[in-house]
Amino acid sequence: MASKKAASKRGKNAQRASSNVFSMFEQSQIQEFKEAFGCIDQDRDGVIKKQDLKETYSQLGKLNVPDEELDAMLAEGTGPINFTVFLSLFGEKLNGTDPEETILNAFKLFDPNGTGFVNKDEFQRLLMNQADKFTAQEVEQAFSVAPIDVSGNIDYKSLCYIITHGDEKEES
């Protein structure tokens, strides 16, 4: 009985983790991605591997693709490239979300002491006065999901996670 509960809980966690990616696309788009995935997954085992990529390239007339290039493609996934990972990769590319590490590095520029926090008021001033200037409404929208402590500091590590993985509060 305990193993059924554990399996059920794992299933719910996996569903929650993947639900964000499916909400990024219309049902018709998901179907198109599923068809593309099926074309690439040559051995139909549900996972895209190097051999699948080689065979796909071969069918498209591109022979002798360097292994390094194929390895780099596969490394973009966070593990085996199943359909959910495949969809996530396209979601990131199409929606223009930078990788979490890139966003963290940008925030670190505003955190010279490495505390993991940036001051909300100072950050708001920068957002509204530098580069692509945010409007007050855009800042308010960004801060609505930002984890801000009682001292007015933004926990930018948590914010980066929210930006790249979604806000669990939105899914409830």
Sequence and secondary structure as in RCSB ss.txt:
>XXXX:A:sequence
MASKKAASKRGKNAQRASSNVFSMFEQSQIQEFKEAFGCIDQDRDGVIKKQDLKETYSQLGKLNVPDEELDAMLA
EGTGPINFTVFLSLFGEKLNGTDPEETILNAFKLFDPNGTGFVNKDEFQRLLMNQADKFTAQEVEQAFSVAPIDV
SGNIDYKSLCYIITHGDEKEES
>XXXX:A:secstr
 HHHHHHHHHHHHHHHHHHHHHHTS HHHHHHHHHHHHHH TT SSSB HHHHHHHHHHTT     HHHHHHHHH
TSSSSB HHHHHHHHHHHHHT   HHHHHHHHHTT TT  SEEEHHHHHHHHHHSSS   HHHHHHHHHHS B T
TSEEEHHHHHHHHHH  HHHH 
